[in-house]
């Protein structure tokens, strides 16, 4: 399956001043598969080590401090000659051997000709537990679930994909019905590679849901295995409350919705654990829609989103008939699925994302984004009915800004507002931001 990040890996391979690469990302988003696929296609050999099941490799990292001896040891363990430029060394689940992270600094300084890539499902958690990270001595990339565009490619729809990349509105508008149909499928399948592969291979919707449930069970096991025991119950409370909180009119995360009298101080650590694990996205409110948005950030008010729209459907046990037939998924659940979809697509662009609300008023902007030197209020509508007072009132009060509305309607550009089809938004952002 085509992953956009593959092109970034190719750039890393030939870049001047290349350093060891650290690939971040949540469990099951395809990090190991991508590195192996990259190694298979772009190198003569792969030297692969997974620290979660290779004690000898971790012992090597603990006892050896020279780049030469580390590389010779890895070559012996994997039975692969590690040749500069010809061999990709993959260090998987590196968070299970913390000292291996520190050794990347030595490899960067003393063995710059070697190509070394590390990844780990819970690397973000490990770093927040005090593990030393070789800042400035590694290159970093982040892998997310598959985007809608990657989903189209996986289904053999390269021409439809290319229209989106080019923002060819004439062609996109002409076949909008096909895009909406695939978007409906994407809402059910999501972007976790195992679920997408099952769907593309025709294994049936029940198998797709079974793959999603397996991933959710893996996440739950991670809570018990890797989080501090005292925090695990609160992690589960946060995780299990996200779906219901997103189906409220006001999607701001409410601590009291989990239990009466709950306070932020009780759950800050558990929320951060989920964010560091990469399975939850957190966006904060901004008190003003001005450049730069970071100056107006209010960390006391936020929304939490599950990393993948397909996993959200599995968590809520919504049957395929509700998601794959008709427009129920776009009309029901107060737009929760659509906001999760939008946030998951935006996450892959790396642009700053917030939301905005005004206390004691009904004005709320679903998202506020920063593209280059401008900020844009973004309203998300899950269907073709785009009537809403919030954005209209906000734009009347802020005539110097231009709004973006995401909906099922075709592309239309007006002086005060640009309507972008939901399925085209990520590519629109990439084109405007030059990502």
N, C-alpha and C positions, 0 to 999 in steps of 0.2 A: 504494500500500500504506500502511496506517495505521501510523504510528510514534508511540510514546508521547511522544517528545520534542517532537512537534509542539505539544502543549498547553503545554509549557514555553516554546516560542518565542512563542506567542500571549500568554503572561503577560509575557514580556520586551517585546513590542511596546507594551504599554499601561502598563508599570510606571513609577512615578515615579522620577526619578533614573536612568533608563535610560542605560547606557553602551554603547559598541561591544561587540559580542558576539564571543567567540572560541569556536568549536566544535571541540573536540578529538575524536580517534578514529582508529583504525587505518585503513589503506588498505582501500577497498572495503566499508566498513560503511554507506555511503550518505549521507555528510555533504553533498556537493555537491547530490545529488538532493533531499535534504530541504530545504535552504535555497532551492533554486529552486522547489520545490513550495510552500513557505511564501510565497515572494515572489509567485508566480503567483496564489495564492488570497487573500492578505491585503493586497496592494499594487496600485497601478495600474501601476507599472513596476518593472523590475529593471535595475540597472546592474551587469553581471557582468564581472569581470576575473579571469583566471587567470595568476598571475605566472610559471608554468613555461613559458608560451608567449607572453608579452606583454612584450617588453623595454621598450617605450615606457612602460608603466605603472610598471615598476620604476624607470626613469630619472626619471619624474615624482616618485616618492617620495624619490628620492635628492637631487633638486635643489630641491624645494619644501618649505618648512617651515610655511607658513600653511595653516590649514584651508580657507580660502576658495579659495586657488589650487589646492590638492589636489583639492577637489571639482569645481572648474571643469575641471581637467585630466581627471579621470575621466569627466566628462560628455562632453568632446570625444572621448576615446578610445572610449567605448562608444556614442556618438551617442544618448545618453539624457539628457533633462533630469532632474537630480537635485533633487527637490522634497521638503522636509521632511515626513515623515509619509506621503507618497504613493509614495516610491521606496525600495526596498531595495537598498542597495549591498552586493554580495557580493565579497569579496576572497578568491579561492581559491588554494590552494597558497602561502599567505603565507610559509611557511618558505623559499621560493626567493627572497624579497626581504626579508631581515632588517630593513632599515630601515623597511619598511612596518609592522612590529609597533610600532616606536617611535613612528611617526606616529599610531597609535591614541590615544596620550596627548593629542596636539594636537587631534585630532578630538573627543575626549571633553570637553576643556576649552573649546574655542572653537566647536564646532558640535554642541551637545547635542540640537538638534532633528532631526538627521539620523539615519536608521536604517542602521547599518553592521554587517555580520556578516562575520567572517573565519574561514577554516578551512584546514587543511592536514594531509595524510596523515602527514607526518613531523615535525609541529610539536614533539612531545615530544623528539625527537632534537635538533632545532635549538636548543631552549631549554637543553639540557644541554651544548651546545657553546659556551655563553657569550653567546648572543644575548640582548640586553636585553629583558625583558618588562615591559610597563607595569602593574606591580602596583598594584591599587587603582583603575585607570583603565578597566578592562574588566569585563564580565560573562562568566562562563565556564559552558559546558555540555559534557558528554561523551556522545558517541554510541557505543553498543556494537552488536554484531550483533543481529538481531531476536530477541526473546525467544520462548518457547513461546506466550505469549499473543498476541503479534503474528503468529506463525505461524498460530494458529487464525483470527485475523481475516482474514489473507491468503487462507485457504481457505474463507472465507464462514461460519465457525462463530462468529458473534457471540453467540449464546445460550450456547453452551458457555463462551465467553470470559467473559461476564458472570457466570456462576455462580462462576467462579474468583475474579474480582475481589471478589465479595460474600462469598466463603468460605461459600457455601450448601452445607454438607456433606451435607444430605439429598439434594439434586439431584446433587451431585458423586458421591456414593456410588452413586446409582441408575444413573448412566450411566458408571461407572468404565471399563468395557470400551472405550467410544468414546475416552475420554481416553488410555488405554494405546495404542490403535491409532495415534492421532495423535502420541503421544510417540515411538513406534517410527519413524514417518515423519520426525519432527523429528531424531531421532538420525542419520538418513542425510542429510537435506537440510541441516540446520543452520540458521543464521540469517543467513548472508551474503545480502544482498538479491538479487544476481544469480542465485544458486542457488535461492532461494525463488521468484523470478519465473519461472524456467524450469520449476519443478515445478508451480506454480499454473497456468501456461499450458499444461500438458500436453505439454511437449516431451520427456518421457521421462527415465528415471533416468540414462541414459548422458550426456545433455546436462547434467543436474545435476552429475554427476561431472566432466564436462569444464569446467564453470564453476568448480568448486572447484579443479581442477588449474591452471587459468589464474591464479587468485588466488595459489595457492602459488608458481607460477612468477614472478609479479610480486613477491612477497615475496623470493624468492631473488635476483632482479635488484636489488632495493633493497639487499640486503646488499653487493653489489659496487659499486653506484653511490654509496651514501651513507655507508657505514661506513668508518672508517679501514682502509686496505689490510692493515695488520698484524693487525687484529682479525677480518677476514672469515673466515679458516679456523676460528677458535674459535667465532664466531657460528654457522657452519654445523654444527659439531660439537655444540653445545648444542641447536640447533633439531632436528637429526636424531635426537638421543638422547631427546627428551622422550617420544615415544610408548612406547618400550621401557621407560623408567623408570616410566611411569605404570601399566604392566601388572605391576609387581612387587607383592608383598604389602605391603611397606613402600615407600610412594611418595615418601619423602624423596629429594630430589635427591642423587645420589652422583656426585661428580666422577670417581672412579675407574672408573665405568661407561663413560666416554668413551674413556679411555686409561689405561694403567697409570701410576701415580705422579702423576696429575693433581692439581693443588692449586687451592684456591679462588682464590688470588691471580692465577692464570693466566686465570681465566674470569669474574671479577667484572665486568669491563668489557663483555664480550660478553653476559652475562646482562642487565646494565642496559640495553644497547642494545636488546635484544628487548623488554624491559619498557617502555622509553621509546617505542618504535615502536607500542606498544599491541597487539602480536600474541601476547604471553605475559603471563599473570597469575602473580604470585609471592605466595605466602602464607607467612608465617613461623610458626615454632612459638612457643607460649607455654608457659612453665614452670609456670604455675599458672592455673587457670580461675577468675579473680577479676576484679572491677571495679577500675580500668579495665584491659582486656586489654593495652593498650599498655605498661603498667608491667612486664609479665611477658614481653615479647617477646624471643625469642632469634633474632637475625638470622643466626646461624651455621648454623641448620637451617631448611630451607624446602622447599616443593614448587613445581614449575612446571607450569602448565596452559596448553594452547593456547587461544586465545580463543574457539574455536567447535568444537562437537562434530562438525559435518559436515566441517570441514577435517581433523579428526583421523582420521575414517574414510577420507578421501581420501589422507592421508599414509600410512596403514597399508595402503592398497589393499584394504580389506575389501569384498568384493562385496555387491551389493544383497541377494542371497539370504540372506546371513548377518545382515543388519540389518533387512530389511523383512518377513521371513517367520518366524513363530514367536517364541520368546522368547530366541533365541541371543544377541542383543546385550545382553540384560539379565543373562544367566547367565555368559557367557564374558568373557575379558579382565580377570578379577579386579576388575570394577566400575569399570574405568578410564573408560569412556565416561560412566558415570553421575556420577562425581565431576567430570569436565570439564563435563558438563551443569549440575550444581548450582553450580559455581563461576561459570560464565558467566551464570547467572540472577542469582546474588547480586551480581555485578559491577555490574549495572544499578541496584541499590538504594543503593549507596554506603555500606553499613554496614561496620564493621570485621569482617574475617574472618581467622581463624587456624586452626591445628590444634594438637593437644596429644598428646604421647606421653611415656611414663615410661621412662627408661633402665633396662635390665636387667629389663624386664617386657614382657608382651604387650599391655599396655593402650595403645591408640591411639584417639583421637577424630578422626574424619575432618575435622570442622570444629568450630570454636568461634566463635560469633557474639555480638555485643553489640547488644541491642535495648533502647533507652532506658536504664533503670537496672538491667538484668539481663543476665547472661550465660547462654548455653545451650550445653551440649555437644550436638553433632549427629552422629548416626551415619547413614551412607548405606548402604542395602541395595538392590541392583539388582533384586531380585525379591520374591516374597511370603514366602520363607523368611527370617525375621527373627531367627533364633537367633544370638546373639553374646555372648561373655563380656565383652568390653571395656566396653561401656556399662553393663551390669548391675553389674559390679564397681565401676566408677567411681561410679555413682549410690549404691551401698550405702555407699561411703566418703565421699560428699558429699550427705547427705540434705537439705541446705538448697537444693540446686539442682533444677531440673526439666529433664529431657532431652527432646530431639526426635529421633525416628527417622523417616527418609525411606525409603519403600518403595512397593511396588505395592499394599499393603493399603489398605483404606479408612480414612478418618479415624476416630481413636479417641482420646479424652482420658482419661488415667488420672492419679491424683495425682502419680506420679513421672515420667511419660512421656507425651508426646503424639505419636501417629503421624500424620504428614502424608503424603498421597500425593505422590510426586515431582512430578507435573505441577502441583500446587497450591502448592508451597513458596514461590515468589517472591511470589505474591499474599498468602499468609499473612504473610510477612515485611513486606510493604508495609503491610498492615492493622495489624500489631502495632507497627510503628515509626512509623507516620504519615507515611511517605515520600510 
